[in-house]
Amino acid sequence: MTQKEKVAANDNGAGKEEAEQHLRSIARAVGRHIAREHFRAWERRRQRAANDNRPVVSEEEGQSPEG
């Protein structure tokens, strides 16, 4: 038996380009999903910062008076 005869029957390279196209489209979809999630998280942080009207209290101002 030669080396070429030992190759698996399904490893003939016929669907390699098609598989690469599918993998690229999956990778693009995953990348878009990750980008959407990062953008949503960024929007939530930005909205919280814009709506954060709590007064800033320093350590000295936050202490209760000693009796």
Long-range contacts (C-beta under 8 A, 24 or more apart in sequence): none
